[in-house]
C-alpha cells in the first residue's frame, strides 16, 4: 500500500466507495437488504439499474414440473442401508459412487433461488460515462448506497436503501437545480411469467413461476416533488421536471414455510399495504426509520486496530493490500470485519428465510448450487458471527427454518433410516428437502441436523434464557439426538458406537466412524445432555444419553505423523491440501478440543499440512481454527490470504464463484482472535496478532451473558469492561489479572471494570 495517499474523511472508515459504475454484478455491485428483500446497486449513469430479490422466490417444491419428493426414496429399499453398512464392516471403505448407487437417487423438484428482476431507470441527458466528480458508495453505518456526480454544472445524487421496518426498497434522485430530475422506470425479468402494468404513480408486476405456480407480486410507486409522474401503456412510469423524485418497491410471494404444501396467502394484500404505507410517508421519515433500525444493531460493535484509511477507492485499497501491517491494510481489515456484520443484518431479519449461500442477492434464474442452503458447513458458517458480534436478533430466521425442517425431516428419518428423530442431509431448500440426491460426493450427510442444532444451543449459552431453551432449542436438539440414538452402530473393531456409513464432507471414500461424524454427534449429545439437566428432563432419557455418550467413539485419534486423523483408520496424507478440514470440527465450531491439549497439537499438525490455500470460505474457517489454537499471527495470515486471493472488488467473498459464507466466517474469525468463551471461561485477547499491537474493541459478546469492551497496547490488555445481562458466576482470563484468571459473581444490569482502580 502506498504511504503517500492522503487520509480519508474519518466518516469514510465504514464506507465502500468507487469512482466508476458497476460493470459486473458479482464483482462490483453494492448490496442493500432488509432480510426478505435485497437489491444490488450498479450506479450506471444513463440507465440506473437495481437487481432486486425477494428471498422466497424459488422454483421447485410442491407443484414443480416433474414432481417433488423431498429427497425421500420414491420406492422402498428394504435392507439397502444395512447392506452398505455390512459391506463397510467387511471392506473398510466404499467409493462415493458405490454408496450413491445404493442409497442415492436423482433430484426431483429441488428448485433454485430466482432473481425477481431488474428496475431500470433511464435518465435523459445523463452523461454516457463518469468524470472525476463521480462517486458510488455504500455506507455500512447507515445501510444507504449512494451515487453522486456533476453534469453541466448541476450536482446530481441518488441513494438507495432497503427498510426492514418499512418492508420496502426505496430510492431517491435529487439535483441542486430545480426541475432537473427526470427518469423513466421500467421492470425487466429474464422470465416470461409475468405482467407489468402502470397506472397513475404505480407499477404492478404480477405473475406465477412456470415451474411450480408460486405466485409473486411487486409494486413500485413513484413520488415526484416539483414535477409530475405519468404512466405509460408499455408498463413504465416517467418523472419529468422534478426537483426530487423517489420510489418505493415492495415484493412478495405466496410461499409459506408450512409442510407439506408450502403455500400461504396471495401476496397482493401485503405488497399493496407495504408500498402504500411507505408512499404515504415522507422520504426523510422513511429513511430515518430505516437508519435507526439498522444502527440499533450495527452500532453495537466498534473495532480500532490502528487503522488509518487513505483517500483511495475501495477497489484500489483492496488491490494495494499487502500483509496487514500498514495502517491502510488495517483499515481494510476493519472494514471487512464490519462488512460481514452489515451483510448479516441485511440478509437475515425476523420474518424472512435465513441467509442462503448468497445471502439474499442473486441476479440469475440458475445460480451456482441453486443459491441454496448447504448444511455441511455453509449455512452454519453464515451464523458463526451472530452471537459474538452482538447480532443475536439475526438468528430468528435460522431458528424458524430449522424448526420448519423437523416435520419433513421426520419423514426422511422414517423412510430412509427406519428410525425416530429428524434428519437432513447435505443441502436443502425452502421446501423441506431433507432426503438425498445422486451427486456422489455430496448426497449423504445425515449429521447435518445435529450440526444445525449447535447454533440454537449456543444462542442459549450466550443469553441464558431457559424459556428459549425449553420452547425453541431443546425440542429440536432432543429429536436430533433421538435420531442418533437409533442410528449409531457398534464398531466390531473396538466395540465403540459409530456413525456408518460415514463420509468426511466432499473428501475421500465412505468409511465407518470418520472423525467429523463422531465429533458432531459427540457435540450434539454433550449439548443435549447439558440442556436436559438444566431443564430437568426425564431421568431415563438423560441416563440413556449419558450411557451412549460414554460408549461413543469421540472421533479423536492421533496418526502416524502426529496429525489428527480425518478417518478412523490412519490413512491421512501429509500432502493432502483439500479445502475441507472437517476433522477439526471439535476445535471449531465445536468445543471438544481445547488449546494446549494433545488433540490441539495434532490439529495444528493437520492444519499446517493442509496449507493456507483453499476457497474463500475455507480460508475463513482457517482464520477461526488458528484463532482457537491461540495462534493469532497465523489467523491473521489466513485473513490476509482471504483478502488477497478470495475477495472481490465489492468485498464479497468468492469461492469462486461468489459465496457469502466466507464474509461471515472471516468476521467470526476476527472476533475469535479477540474474545473466546466456548469452554466456559471468558478469554480476553486469546489470539491477538502481532500486526494489531494497539487497539480497542467494544460490544463483543461472550457466553455467560456479558458484553465486553477491551482496550490494549503493546499486545496486552489495558482495560476490560464487562456489561452483565444475566446473574451468574463468570471466570475471566486475561494477562491483566493477577494469576491470569479470576472468577466473579456478575449481576444482571451491572458493569465491571478491570483493573478495578481504573
Protein Blocks (a to p, Z undefined) as FASTA:
>chain_A
ZZkbccddfklmmcccdfbdcfbfklmpccddehjaccddekpaklccdddddfklcgeh
ehiahiaehhpafbdcehklmmmmmmmmmnopacfklmmmmmgccdehkbpaddfbdcdd
ddehiafbdcfkbccdddfklopacddddeehiacdddddddfklopacdddddfbehia
ccddddddfbdcbccddehjaccdddddfklopacddddddddehiacdddfkopacdeh
iabdcdddddddfbdcbdfklpacdfklmmmmmmmmmmmpcfklmmmmmmmmmmmmmmmp
ccdehiacddddfklmmmmpcnlpamklmmmmmmmmmmmmmmmmmmocghiacddfkoja
ccbfbdghhipadfklmmmmmmmmmmmnopakmmmmmmmmmmmmmmmmmmmmmmmnopgh
jdddfbdcfkopabdcfblklmbcfklmmmmmmmmmmmmmmnopaklmmmmmmmmmmmmm
mmmmmmpccdfknopacddddddehiajddehiaklmmmmmmmmmmmmmmmmmnopafkl
mmmmmmmmmmpcghiacdfkopacfbfbdcbcfkbccfblfklmmmomcfkbcghiaklm
mmmmmmmmnopgdcfklmmmmmmmmmmnopaklmmmmmmmmmmmmccfkopacfbdcdfk
lmmmmmmmmmmmmoccklopacehklccfklmbccdehiacehiiacddddeehiafbdc
dddfbdcddddddfkbghhiacddddehiacdddfkZZ
